[in-house]
Amino acid sequence: MLKKKVIVVLPAYKAAATVERTINDIPLHLVDELILVDDASPDETVRVAQNFARQHPNFYLKTAVDNPPPENRKPILIFRHEKNLGYGGNQKTCYRLALEEGAEIVIMVHPDYQYDPKLIKYFVEFIRDEYFDVILGSRIRSRREALAGGMPRYKYFANRLLTTFQNMVSGRNLSEWHTGMRGYSRKVLEKTGYEHFSDDFVFDTQMLFAVVKNGFSIGDIPVPVRYFEEASSLNFRRSLGYGLATVLEALKFLVWRVNRKSR
């Protein structure tokens, strides 16, 4: 089995209270590097992450002058936006930096600890062994489990309705289209044109429709539902805007699909 460089990207915003717990749970034997991009957080996210990297025996804070890097330690590259670019804008920077660092597999984990980093090993294995080009972490296995994990009821039903609609439009049968834990092979990031997508939350939806358009394979695996006070979450107004934007993207894809068949 050929070794493939694995980079975990952490799109951060106001994650000072959770970033250490997130990084601590990452399975280091499968990961070559971590990249944290802070989207101009007003809290101490960057300082906390930098101090963690400097003080933890398994990590070091990667800089341009690291030559050679410390032995038996994993590099953490920390990048901060000078102004807030949005959730999609943050991911764009994450993926650009990961590709520049030579990543062949990129795993995105939110540093708010809503998703369990210990599950990264399964994301890596499915992509490394070429079963899938994209892996999604699905929080939806049953209504009871999702609600017991703290998912607001309106978000659960919105998730189900949007996912059903997106599956119908795309011809896929994914259990969730709206997860924030995802794994991509390098070729997916190079071919989807993500640089041109929205800087807002609808970026994730645009990404998956681009994956479908390009014929990449998608798998999903179950991940626990973890909603708690420090975990990031869209309020009702932002969720409504995200839902409408998602429907619009689905309709755009449907038009593309119909036009493609008519040629």
TORLOPA-66381 format. One line per 10 residues: number of its first residue (from 1); for each residue y, z, x of N, C-alpha, C, O, CB. Coordinates in steps of 0.02 Angstrom, whole numbers. Atoms other than C-alpha are relative to their C-alpha. Glycine has a CB too. Layout:
<pts>
NUM	Y/Z/X/Y/Z/X/Y/Z/X/Y/Z/X/Y/Z/X ~ ...
</pts>
This chain:
<pts>
1	-59/0/42/0/0/0/62/0/44/72/46/84/0/61/-48 ~ -61/4/-39/165/-55/76/49/52/-23/57/65/-83/30/-70/-5 ~ -51/-49/15/299/76/86/61/-35/-28/84/-85/-1/18/41/63 ~ -60/26/30/448/42/-26/53/55/0/38/112/-17/-13/-26/-72 ~ -53/-50/-4/614/130/-2/22/20/-70/41/-22/-111/60/-27/40 ~ -17/-28/66/650/242/-151/65/40/6/71/85/48/-57/45/-27 ~ -62/-36/2/826/301/-188/11/26/-71/5/-11/-119/60/-45/23 ~ -18/-30/64/872/421/-328/75/2/-5/109/28/39/-31/72/-6 ~ -72/0/11/1046/396/-398/17/50/-55/-19/57/-104/26/-71/-18 ~ -21/-53/45/1139/535/-487/72/-14/-23/119/5/12/-5/69/34
11	-67/12/26/1287/477/-593/29/65/-29/8/86/-83/0/-56/-53 ~ -21/-68/17/1384/640/-604/69/1/-33/114/-37/-15/1/43/62 ~ -66/-16/29/1525/702/-715/-4/71/-27/-43/86/-72/20/-51/-57 ~ -1/-71/18/1563/887/-732/-70/31/2/-93/60/-47/31/9/-70 ~ 69/-24/-8/1391/934/-664/-4/58/50/-58/70/77/-44/-57/23 ~ 1/-54/-49/1441/1081/-553/-52/53/-16/-81/82/30/69/32/5 ~ 46/-54/19/1332/1202/-652/-73/-19/4/-117/24/1/16/23/-69 ~ 70/22/5/1175/1096/-647/-24/-44/58/-84/-56/64/-9/-38/-63 ~ 20/48/-50/1176/981/-496/-50/29/50/-95/-7/72/61/-26/38 ~ 47/-30/-48/1085/1103/-380/-70/3/-31/-119/-13/3/23/70/20
21	66/-4/33/944/1131/-506/-32/-69/-4/-92/-76/6/6/30/-71 ~ 27/68/4/925/944/-528/-28/-23/66/-85/-47/70/55/-48/-24 ~ 22/23/-66/914/905/-343/-61/39/24/-107/11/54/56/6/51 ~ 56/-42/-21/796/1051/-311/-67/-22/-28/-119/-12/3/13/72/-19 ~ 63/19/33/667/979/-431/-22/-71/16/-73/-94/-9/8/7/-75 ~ 18/69/-19/663/804/-354/-59/2/49/-54/37/100/60/-38/31 ~ 58/0/-45/492/770/-272/16/-38/65/14/-100/66/-61/-32/-35 ~ -26/30/-61/550/738/-94/-50/-44/36/-30/-89/73/24/54/46 ~ 50/40/-36/386/666/-30/-1/-72/-24/-30/-115/10/-69/31/-7 ~ -1/68/26/417/512/-137/68/-34/6/75/-93/-9/-22/0/-72
31	-69/24/1/604/492/-110/26/-5/71/15/40/112/44/45/-42 ~ -28/10/-67/694/422/43/73/22/5/96/41/59/-6/-72/19 ~ -71/-14/-3/874/455/-4/26/16/-70/-1/-8/-120/39/-59/30 ~ -35/-15/63/987/527/-139/72/-24/5/104/-18/57/-3/76/-16 ~ -71/21/3/1154/454/-193/30/32/-62/8/20/-118/7/-78/-2 ~ -37/-31/55/1272/557/-300/69/-31/-4/106/-31/45/4/77/8 ~ -66/28/11/1423/470/-373/36/42/-52/14/47/-110/-4/-75/-23 ~ -38/-42/45/1552/585/-450/58/-41/-30/97/-72/7/27/62/36 ~ -50/41/35/1664/504/-581/65/39/-11/87/48/-68/-29/-25/-67 ~ -64/-37/2/1823/601/-539/-5/61/-45/38/72/-87/56/-46/-24
41	9/-60/40/1757/762/-614/57/50/12/80/57/69/-67/33/16 ~ -52/-51/-9/1888/897/-646/-27/66/25/11/112/39/37/10/-64 ~ 30/-62/-23/1765/1032/-593/-19/-6/74/6/-49/110/-61/19/-43 ~ 19/-3/-71/1682/1073/-425/-65/-36/16/-101/-17/62/-6/73/21 ~ 63/35/-11/1538/949/-436/-9/-22/72/-61/-10/101/-4/-60/-46 ~ 6/26/-68/1573/869/-267/-8/56/50/-51/53/94/62/-43/18 ~ 4/-56/-47/1602/1032/-176/-68/34/-3/-98/49/49/55/51/-14 ~ 65/-32/7/1443/1109/-246/-55/-43/31/-98/-18/66/-16/12/-75 ~ 50/46/-28/1340/955/-200/4/-3/76/-47/-3/110/8/-70/-30 ~ -8/2/-73/1413/947/-24/-25/64/32/-61/61/82/74/-10/17
51	23/-64/-28/1381/1132/8/-76/5/-3/-108/30/43/32/58/-37 ~ 72/-1/7/1205/1114/-57/-33/-42/55/-81/-21/86/-21/-26/-69 ~ 29/45/-51/1170/967/60/6/30/70/-39/20/111/35/-68/-3 ~ -11/-29/-66/1241/1060/209/-45/61/13/-65/73/70/73/20/8 ~ 34/-64/-9/1147/1222/179/-75/-2/-13/-112/41/11/30/50/-46 ~ 71/2/17/978/1167/112/-41/-27/59/-21/-77/89/-11/-44/-63 ~ 39/22/-58/841/1150/245/-34/-68/-8/-55/-98/42/-53/50/15 ~ 34/64/10/768/992/165/48/-59/-6/25/-116/-13/-41/3/-62 ~ -49/53/10/930/892/153/53/1/55/61/50/91/33/6/-69 ~ -61/0/-40/1080/837/252/50/-47/-32/32/-95/-66/-15/-23/74
61	-55/39/29/1247/766/201/11/-62/42/32/-58/100/66/43/-6 ~ -4/62/-38/1247/584/252/72/-23/6/109/-25/-43/-42/-54/-33 ~ -66/27/-13/1405/516/332/-7/-63/42/-61/-80/65/46/52/35 ~ 1/63/-39/1453/357/424/-18/11/73/-35/-36/108/67/-35/-5 ~ 12/-13/-71/1428/444/592/-68/30/14/-81/53/70/54/46/27 ~ 67/-28/-10/1249/502/567/-40/-46/46/-65/-98/25/-36/8/-67 ~ 37/41/-48/1165/436/724/-26/44/57/14/62/101/44/-58/27 ~ 51/12/51/1025/484/731/3/54/-54/34/106/-43/-71/-3/31 ~ 1/-52/51/996/579/568/-45/58/19/-91/49/60/-22/-29/-68 ~ 44/-57/-14/917/753/573/-72/-15/-20/-84/-49/-70/25/63/-37
71	71/13/14/727/749/578/-23/40/-61/-1/96/-73/-43/17/61 ~ 34/-33/56/624/791/424/48/25/-54/33/74/-88/-41/58/26 ~ -47/-17/54/775/799/308/17/-63/-39/20/-118/-11/63/33/29 ~ -17/56/42/822/689/163/76/-7/-5/111/43/-16/-31/8/-70 ~ -73/9/4/997/613/163/26/1/-72/-6/-25/-118/20/-66/32 ~ -36/3/64/1116/642/18/68/-32/14/109/-5/50/9/71/-31 ~ -63/35/-6/1258/517/9/42/17/-61/20/6/-118/-9/-78/7 ~ -43/-20/56/1403/581/-97/63/-43/0/98/-48/50/19/75/5 ~ -57/44/8/1536/463/-162/39/23/-61/10/38/-113/-23/-76/-7 ~ -42/-22/56/1683/511/-272/50/-53/-20/86/-79/22/37/65/17
81	-52/45/26/1787/397/-383/67/36/-1/71/95/-19/-19/-26/-71 ~ -67/-30/1/1972/428/-365/27/6/-71/68/50/-86/48/-42/42 ~ -18/-6/71/1993/396/-552/-63/-10/-40/-111/-42/-17/55/-50/-20 ~ 59/4/43/1870/408/-695/-11/-72/-24/34/-102/-54/8/47/-60 ~ 16/69/18/1784/240/-723/-44/-4/-62/-51/-58/-91/-35/-34/57 ~ 45/1/57/1666/290/-863/-73/0/21/-89/-12/79/15/-60/-43 ~ 71/-5/-13/1479/308/-878/-29/-64/30/-68/-61/79/-37/17/-64 ~ 24/63/-27/1443/124/-849/29/-14/68/-7/-38/112/16/-57/-47 ~ -32/10/-65/1568/114/-707/-32/43/54/-38/21/111/74/15/-4 ~ 34/-44/-48/1482/261/-624/-67/-31/21/-84/-32/80/-11/70/-31
91	64/30/-17/1312/176/-635/8/-61/45/-32/-72/90/-37/-20/-63 ~ -11/59/-42/1383/16/-560/7/20/73/-22/-12/117/62/-37/-24 ~ -8/-24/-68/1436/113/-406/-66/25/28/-83/11/85/53/54/3 ~ 66/-25/-22/1267/201/-398/-45/-57/23/-75/-52/77/-34/37/-57 ~ 46/54/-16/1171/37/-399/25/-41/60/-15/-64/101/-11/-45/-61 ~ -27/37/-57/1288/-51/-279/-15/37/66/-38/6/114/77/-9/-7 ~ 14/-39/-61/1271/89/-151/-74/2/16/-94/-3/74/27/71/-8 ~ 72/-2/-12/1083/99/-175/-25/-65/30/-66/-65/76/-37/15/-65 ~ 20/65/-28/1062/-87/-143/25/-8/71/-10/-34/114/25/-57/-44 ~ -28/4/-68/1176/-76/10/-41/43/48/-46/27/107/73/23/0
101	41/-44/-41/1064/65/74/-71/-26/7/-113/6/40/0/70/-28 ~ 66/31/-8/912/-48/59/-53/23/-49/-112/16/-35/-24/13/67 ~ 48/-25/49/831/26/-96/-42/-57/-28/-17/-111/-42/36/36/-58 ~ 45/47/33/679/-64/-164/-20/26/-69/-41/-12/-113/-62/-11/42 ~ 10/-31/65/655/59/-307/57/49/-10/72/90/34/-70/37/-5 ~ -57/-44/15/802/148/-390/-16/39/-64/-31/10/-116/66/-41/-8 ~ 12/-44/57/777/296/-506/66/35/-17/97/67/25/-56/52/15 ~ -60/-34/23/924/358/-609/-19/64/-37/-59/63/-83/42/-46/-46 ~ 9/-65/33/927/542/-657/69/31/-10/108/35/37/-46/48/42 ~ -63/-34/13/1074/628/-741/-2/69/33/-50/106/23/14/5/-76
111	0/-65/-33/1123/780/-637/20/58/-46/37/112/-22/46/-1/59 ~ -14/-54/48/1155/881/-796/-63/38/-18/-61/84/-60/33/-28/-63 ~ 64/-34/9/971/934/-793/-29/-8/-70/-73/30/-90/7/74/15 ~ 29/14/65/937/863/-965/-68/-34/6/-111/-28/-38/48/-43/-41 ~ 64/33/-13/795/760/-891/-34/33/60/-1/56/106/11/-77/14 ~ 39/-36/-50/656/833/-783/-11/-43/62/-49/-91/58/-67/24/-29 ~ 8/41/-61/669/765/-604/-71/-1/28/-89/-47/64/47/24/53 ~ 68/-1/-26/489/815/-567/-40/-60/-23/-91/-77/8/-35/64/-21 ~ 35/58/26/435/665/-670/15/-64/38/-14/-116/23/16/-9/-73 ~ -17/59/-40/512/546/-544/-61/-33/31/-64/-94/38/50/19/56
121	60/28/-33/342/526/-462/-34/-53/-42/-60/-102/-15/-49/56/16 ~ 32/49/43/275/432/-613/41/-64/-4/14/-119/-7/-11/29/-70 ~ -44/58/1/426/317/-619/-12/-42/64/-19/-103/61/74/21/-5 ~ 10/34/-64/402/276/-435/-67/-36/2/-71/-94/23/5/50/58 ~ 67/28/-5/216/246/-448/-9/-63/-43/-39/-112/-21/-52/52/-20 ~ 8/58/44/225/126/-596/36/-61/28/12/-117/22/26/16/-70 ~ -37/57/-28/357/19/-510/-28/-20/67/-37/-79/81/75/18/7 ~ 28/15/-66/286/33/-335/-65/-39/-4/-77/-85/35/-12/65/39 ~ 65/34/7/113/-21/-394/5/-63/-43/-46/-93/-59/-50/47/-31 ~ -15/63/33/194/-166/-488/-31/-6/-70/-49/-61/-91/-23/-57/42
131	20/3/70/138/-119/-662/59/-21/-44/51/-58/-92/-28/68/-24 ~ -60/16/37/316/-131/-725/60/-10/47/61/16/103/15/56/-51 ~ -63/8/-37/488/-187/-665/50/54/-17/93/72/24/29/-69/-13 ~ -46/-51/25/578/-56/-769/-42/55/-34/-89/40/-70/52/-30/-50 ~ 32/-56/34/522/118/-824/53/41/-35/104/58/-5/-41/43/50 ~ -46/-42/39/608/218/-960/-34/67/-16/-94/69/-29/21/-36/-66 ~ 26/-65/20/587/403/-994/15/12/-74/73/19/-93/31/56/43 ~ -9/-6/72/560/423/-1181/-2/73/-22/-50/109/-9/-53/-40/-37 ~ -3/-68/26/615/585/-1263/-29/6/-70/-34/61/-97/72/24/-1 ~ 20/1/70/547/534/-1433/-75/-10/-6/-101/-64/6/38/-55/-39
141	72/5/15/366/573/-1472/-13/24/-71/-56/-2/-106/-42/40/50 ~ 3/-23/70/388/670/-1634/67/29/-19/104/53/24/-58/52/-10 ~ -64/-29/23/534/726/-1740/2/75/16/54/100/37/9/-11/-76 ~ 1/-72/-11/480/907/-1724/15/17/73/54/63/87/-68/29/-19 ~ -10/-15/-71/475/902/-1534/72/-15/21/102/23/59/-49/-40/43 ~ -68/18/-19/642/813/-1518/50/52/-25/96/72/12/18/-69/-27 ~ -47/-49/28/732/935/-1633/-10/68/31/38/105/41/-8/4/-76 ~ 13/-65/-32/646/1086/-1555/30/2/70/47/56/94/-76/13/4 ~ -31/3/-67/713/1027/-1386/75/2/-2/108/1/51/-22/-61/35 ~ -72/-8/6/889/1041/-1453/38/-63/-17/99/-61/-22/26/26/62
151	-35/61/18/927/860/-1498/30/8/-69/-5/25/-117/-48/-61/2 ~ -32/-5/67/1055/861/-1640/-34/-47/-49/-55/-102/-32/75/-15/5 ~ 36/38/50/980/799/-1801/30/-70/-10/-6/-119/-16/0/38/-67 ~ -31/66/10/1108/659/-1822/-14/-47/58/-19/-107/49/76/8/-10 ~ 16/42/-57/1071/598/-1646/-72/-24/-3/-87/-81/16/12/38/65 ~ 69/21/6/886/596/-1678/-7/-60/-48/-38/-110/-31/-44/58/-24 ~ 7/53/49/902/489/-1834/37/-64/22/14/-119/9/26/23/-68 ~ -35/59/-27/1032/375/-1753/-41/-34/54/-45/-96/56/69/21/28 ~ 44/28/-52/916/353/-1604/-56/-40/-30/-71/-95/-7/-28/57/44 ~ 56/35/31/772/305/-1718/22/-65/-33/-11/-116/-27/-33/45/-52
161	-25/60/34/875/182/-1821/19/-54/50/1/-112/42/59/17/-44 ~ -22/49/-49/954/98/-1670/-59/-29/39/-63/-89/51/51/31/48 ~ 59/23/-38/790/90/-1573/-41/-49/-42/-65/-100/-16/-43/59/22 ~ 38/45/43/701/12/-1722/33/-68/-6/1/-120/-2/-9/31/-70 ~ -38/63/5/838/-118/-1742/-4/-40/65/-14/-100/64/73/14/-19 ~ 2/35/-65/840/-159/-1556/-69/-28/14/-75/-82/43/21/48/56 ~ 68/27/-8/651/-178/-1554/-10/-62/-42/-41/-111/-19/-51/53/-18 ~ 7/58/44/658/-297/-1701/36/-61/29/10/-117/29/27/16/-71 ~ -40/55/-27/794/-402/-1620/-29/-28/64/-30/-88/75/72/23/13 ~ 23/21/-66/717/-406/-1447/-74/-20/3/-95/-52/50/11/56/49
171	71/14/-1/534/-421/-1495/-40/49/42/-98/38/57/-12/-68/25 ~ 34/-52/-38/492/-265/-1394/-21/57/-46/-4/57/-105/45/26/57 ~ 22/-57/39/412/-104/-1451/9/64/41/-38/103/50/-74/-8/-22 ~ -15/-58/-41/496/28/-1345/8/61/-44/34/56/-100/63/-11/43 ~ -7/-60/41/490/207/-1405/70/28/1/89/65/-44/-48/53/25 ~ -70/-21/-1/671/238/-1352/41/-48/44/21/-64/100/7/72/25 ~ -45/43/-37/813/125/-1297/59/39/31/99/9/66/27/-55/-45 ~ -62/-36/-15/939/265/-1264/-10/57/48/29/105/49/30/25/-64 ~ 13/-51/-49/865/370/-1127/46/-6/61/67/-61/79/-73/-2/22 ~ -41/0/-60/966/420/-974/-41/9/63/-13/20/117/51/54/-3
181	43/-3/-59/815/427/-856/-36/-67/5/-78/-83/-38/-50/60/-3 ~ 25/68/-5/769/254/-794/-18/-17/73/12/10/120/51/-50/-27 ~ 17/25/-66/686/168/-648/2/-76/1/-20/-109/-45/-70/24/21 ~ -7/72/-7/723/-8/-586/-26/-23/68/-16/10/119/74/-21/-9 ~ 16/32/-64/648/-120/-454/62/-36/25/108/-50/-13/-60/-50/-8 ~ -58/32/-30/770/-202/-335/15/-67/-33/73/-83/-45/-11/-9/74 ~ -12/67/28/745/-375/-410/34/3/-68/72/-42/-85/-66/-37/-6 ~ -34/-8/65/801/-311/-581/75/8/11/115/-24/-22/-29/59/-39 ~ -71/-12/-13/965/-246/-512/35/-61/30/94/-71/19/8/60/47 ~ -30/59/-31/993/-406/-415/10/-57/-50/52/-101/-38/-43/-24/58
191	-1/59/45/966/-523/-564/32/12/-68/46/-36/-104/-69/-23/-10 ~ -24/-13/68/1034/-436/-719/75/-10/-7/100/-17/-63/-17/69/-21 ~ -72/8/4/1218/-455/-674/36/62/-28/86/55/-63/17/-59/-42 ~ -27/-62/27/1255/-272/-714/73/11/18/108/48/-16/-41/58/23 ~ -70/-9/-22/1422/-285/-621/49/-22/-54/106/1/-55/13/-40/63 ~ -43/27/51/1492/-377/-772/-5/37/-67/27/18/-116/-15/-74/-11 ~ 9/-36/62/1437/-252/-904/57/50/-11/101/59/32/-68/37/0 ~ -51/-49/19/1543/-121/-991/0/60/47/-51/77/75/-10/23/-73 ~ -5/-63/-37/1607/33/-900/-15/60/-45/-16/116/-21/69/7/31 ~ 11/-54/47/1570/135/-1056/-76/12/-10/-117/-15/27/34/-15/-68
201	70/-20/10/1408/207/-1127/-45/-58/-22/-106/-54/-13/-3/55/-51 ~ 40/56/22/1351/41/-1199/-30/-38/59/-71/-84/49/41/-47/-43 ~ 29/30/-61/1311/-10/-1019/-76/2/-3/-109/-47/13/25/37/62 ~ 73/-7/1/1133/56/-1043/-32/-51/-46/-84/-80/-30/-20/70/-21 ~ 26/49/48/1106/-55/-1195/5/-71/29/-43/-109/24/38/4/-66 ~ -9/66/-31/1176/-208/-1106/-51/-11/55/-77/-66/64/72/-7/27 ~ 48/5/-55/1063/-171/-959/-70/-19/-27/-103/-63/0/-4/66/39 ~ 67/14/25/905/-171/-1064/-5/-69/-33/-56/-102/-26/-20/53/-50 ~ 2/68/27/949/-329/-1158/-1/-52/56/-33/-104/49/61/-12/-47 ~ 2/45/-58/981/-413/-990/-70/-1/31/-93/-53/54/52/20/52
211	69/-4/-26/810/-352/-932/-46/-44/-42/-88/-80/-15/-25/73/0 ~ 42/41/45/730/-432/-1085/15/-74/10/-31/-115/13/12/20/-74 ~ -19/70/-9/828/-594/-1062/-32/-30/62/-52/-88/62/74/-7/5 ~ 27/25/-64/765/-609/-883/-76/5/5/-105/-13/56/31/38/56 ~ 73/-1/2/584/-579/-933/-33/53/42/-91/47/59/-25/-65/22 ~ 30/-54/-39/558/-419/-836/-43/44/-45/-30/50/-105/54/42/35 ~ 44/-43/38/420/-301/-890/28/71/-4/57/96/44/-71/1/32 ~ -27/-66/12/467/-132/-964/-56/47/-23/-94/30/-68/57/-2/-53 ~ 46/-52/22/360/24/-978/39/63/-16/95/72/6/-53/14/53 ~ -32/-65/11/400/197/-1044/-51/55/3/-109/46/-12/36/0/-68
221	42/-58/-6/331/369/-1014/35/59/-34/97/60/-36/-17/16/75 ~ -31/-56/35/360/532/-1108/36/48/48/11/62/102/-52/39/-41 ~ -36/-52/-37/490/656/-1044/22/53/-50/34/37/-108/63/-30/39 ~ -19/-54/46/535/825/-1120/72/-8/-24/113/-37/10/-9/68/33 ~ -68/-2/27/688/846/-1230/32/66/22/5/120/9/0/-7/-78 ~ -33/-62/-23/811/970/-1152/75/-6/-14/113/-35/25/-13/11/77 ~ -72/-6/15/978/998/-1237/19/74/8/-14/118/-19/16/-25/-74 ~ -24/-69/-8/1074/1153/-1183/75/-4/15/103/-58/22/-39/37/57 ~ -73/-2/-2/1254/1209/-1160/29/-41/57/79/-75/48/23/71/5 ~ -28/34/-58/1281/1138/-985/-16/-74/2/15/-112/40/-25/33/63
231	20/70/-2/1196/971/-1021/53/-42/-36/81/-22/-87/-69/-10/-34 ~ -51/43/29/1313/827/-1058/-27/-31/-65/-87/-42/-72/20/-56/49 ~ 20/29/64/1312/754/-1233/61/-29/-34/115/1/-31/-34/54/-46 ~ -55/31/36/1421/636/-1333/13/38/-65/-33/59/-100/-16/-73/-15 ~ -16/-30/65/1514/712/-1479/-10/-53/-55/-26/-110/-41/74/26/0 ~ 15/45/56/1499/636/-1652/42/-63/2/17/-118/-11/11/37/-67 ~ -45/59/-1/1650/522/-1634/-21/-50/53/-26/-110/40/72/21/12 ~ 22/46/-53/1593/451/-1467/-68/-29/-15/-82/-87/1/-2/37/68 ~ 67/25/19/1415/436/-1533/6/-57/-50/-31/-106/-47/-43/57/-28 ~ -10/53/50/1478/334/-1681/23/-64/33/-1/-118/17/50/23/-53
241	-24/59/-36/1573/217/-1566/-55/-33/41/-60/-94/44/58/19/45 ~ 57/26/-39/1420/200/-1454/-49/-37/-46/-74/-90/-28/-36/57/37 ~ 47/32/47/1311/160/-1606/25/-68/-23/-14/-116/-26/-11/44/-60 ~ -29/64/22/1428/23/-1667/-2/-52/57/-17/-110/46/72/9/-24 ~ 3/46/-57/1439/-52/-1492/-71/-24/13/-82/-81/32/28/34/63 ~ 70/18/-9/1249/-50/-1481/-21/-53/-50/-55/-101/-32/-45/62/-6 ~ 16/50/51/1232/-144/-1645/31/-68/18/-1/-120/9/26/23/-70 ~ -33/62/-20/1358/-273/-1583/-38/-35/56/-47/-96/54/72/14/22 ~ 38/29/-55/1259/-299/-1423/-67/-29/-25/-89/-81/-1/-13/52/55 ~ 63/26/28/1099/-320/-1523/12/-66/-37/-29/-112/-32/-30/52/-48
251	-16/62/35/1182/-452/-1632/15/-57/49/-5/-114/38/60/10/-47 ~ -13/50/-52/1244/-543/-1476/-66/-26/29/-74/-86/41/44/30/57 ~ 65/20/-26/1067/-543/-1410/-37/-45/-50/-68/-94/-32/-43/61/18 ~ 33/39/52/1002/-609/-1576/27/-71/-1/-12/-119/-8/9/33/-69 ~ -31/67/-2/1125/-755/-1569/-26/-38/61/-43/-97/56/77/5/2 ~ 26/32/-61/1070/-791/-1390/-72/-22/-10/-91/-77/12/5/49/61 ~ 71/16/10/888/-788/-1442/-9/-59/-47/-50/-103/-34/-37/61/-28 ~ 4/55/47/914/-904/-1590/22/-65/33/-11/-117/24/42/14/-62 ~ -25/60/-35/1015/-1027/-1485/-51/-25/51/-59/-85/60/66/14/35 ~ 50/19/-51/882/-1025/-1350/-59/-35/-32/-86/-83/-4/-24/62/38
261	57/30/34/744/-1067/-1475/18/-68/-28/-26/-111/-35/-25/45/-55 ~ -20/63/31/845/-1209/-1551/10/-56/51/19/-114/31/64/10/-39 ~ -10/52/-51/864/-1301/-1386/-62/-42/9/-62/-89/50/20/32/67
</pts>
